[in-house]
Amino acid sequence: MPPIPAKLPPIFTVWAQDDEIARTPIVKFCKALVASGARPEAHMYQAGGHGFGLKEQPTTSDKWAAEFIKG
């Protein structure tokens, strides 16, 4: 993974525990951000699969957009 830049905009991450594709890389990315001194906002949901976006399924990942809007 390339080094994390010193000045980053606010970072909001969201993923589902049952996402076999993105789960490991996003956790690694979040850990690298924290190690560099960044403070990402990280939301991990129990279910949603890969690429859930705004699709209502219904799973716990349906809540992410409301969390993003709340800020």
Beta strands, then each sheet from edge to edge (+ up, - down):
strand 1: 12-16
strand 2: 41-45
sheet 1: 1+ 2+
end
